[in-house]
Amino acid sequence: MSDLVTRGAVLRETETKESDKILTVLTPDHGKISVIAKGARRKGSRYAAACQTLAYSELTLNRRGDWYYLNEGTTLSLFEGLRADFEALALGFYFAELTEAVSSPEIPAPELLSHLLNGLYALDTLKKSRELAKPAFEWRLMCLAGYEPLADGCNLCGEENPADARLDPVQGVLRCAACGGPGGGEALPLRPEAVAALRHIVYGPPGRLYAFTLTGEALNQLSNAAERYVAVQLERSFRTLDYYKSLSNL
C-alpha cells in the first residue's frame, strides 16, 4: 500500500521486543491509531525523538492490516519546557491519558488533537499555572467528548445564578442548594466565581480557554468538581493523575 503522511501526537509509548515501540498516536484525520516503530529504541534511530510521549510530529506511515508502521518521523514540537519541569511533564502525561480515554480508533479527531496541543502549549510556552490549566483542560475535553455539563442555570428552577450552587456529577447539571433534586449524585459546591469560570470554559471560545483567573477555594472547587465529573462520567480512574497528585503533594 502507498504511504500515508499525517500529523499526530504520541499519547502513549510501549516498549516491545529488543528495540521497537508500539505508539498510540492521535491524528486529526484518522483519530487514534496504533503505530509500530521498528528500531525506535536503537541508538541512532532516525525517528527516536518522534516516538516520545507528547511528541507532535509529521509521520509517514504504511498500513498493513490493523497496524500502521512508521517509515519516517519529523518532530514539529517536543514541548521542551515540559520536559524540564517534572510536575508539568506529569500533568502533560495525564492530559494525554485522558485524551486517549475519550478518543476512538479511525474516527477523525481534529478538535481533540487541537485541544491537547493547546493544553500542552499553555503549560510549555504560556507558563499557565498547573492548578488553573488542569480543570480548564478537563472540563473542555469532556465537552468535546460529548459530556458537556449544563451550567447556564439551575436545572430545576431555572435561576441563572443559583444560590449556593451545587454540581451533580451524575446528571451533569447545576442546582440551587435549596432545590436539591433527584439523581442521587453527590452535591459538589461551587462558589459564584467557580460557576463563572466553568461557564467560561464550557461556553467560551477555544482560543480564550485559559484566559481567566481563579484562586483560593473557588479554584479548588472547580478542580475537585472536574476530577469527580471525569471519574463519574468515564467510570474509571487515571494512573497518571494519581502520579501527578503524588508529586504535587510532595
VENRA-V770065 format. One record per backbone hydrogen bond with DSSP energy under -0.5 kcal/mol. NH is the residue of the N-H (numbers start at 1). CO is the residue of the C=O. Records with the same first field share a line. If there is no record, write none. Layout:
BEGIN
NH->CO + CO
END
This chain:
BEGIN
4->61
6->4 + 59
8->57
9->26
10->55
11->9 + 24
12->24
14->22
16->20
20->16
21->37
22->14
23->21 + 35
24->12
25->23 + 33
26->9
27->25 + 31
28->7
31->27
32->104
33->25
35->23
36->68
37->21 + 35
38->36
40->37
41->19
42->19 + 39
45->42
48->45
51->47 + 48
52->49
54->10
55->52
56->77
57->8 + 55
58->74
59->6 + 57
60->72
61->4 + 59
62->69
64->67
67->64
68->34
69->62
70->36
71->60
72->60
74->58
75->73
76->56
77->56
82->79
83->79
84->80
85->82
89->82 + 85
90->86
91->87
92->88
93->89
94->90
95->91
96->92
97->93
98->94
99->95
100->96
101->97
102->98 + 99
103->99 + 100
106->30 + 32
107->104
108->106
109->27 + 28
110->28
113->109
114->110
115->111
116->112
117->113
118->114
119->115
120->116
121->117
122->118
123->119
124->120
125->121
126->121
128->122
132->129
133->129
134->130
135->131
136->132
137->133
138->134
139->135
140->136
141->137
142->138
143->139
144->140
145->141
146->143
147->142
150->172
151->149
154->159
155->174
158->154
162->160
165->162
166->175
167->188
168->166 + 173
169->167 + 186
172->168
173->168
174->150 + 153
175->166
177->163
180->176
188->167 + 186
189->187
190->165
195->191
196->192
197->193
198->194
199->195
200->196
201->197
202->198
203->199
204->199 + 200
208->205
209->206
211->208
212->210
218->215
219->215
220->216
221->217
222->218
223->219
224->220
225->221
226->222
227->223
228->224
229->225
230->226
231->227
232->228
233->229
234->230
235->231
236->231
242->238
243->239
244->240
245->241
246->242
247->243
248->244
249->245
250->246
END
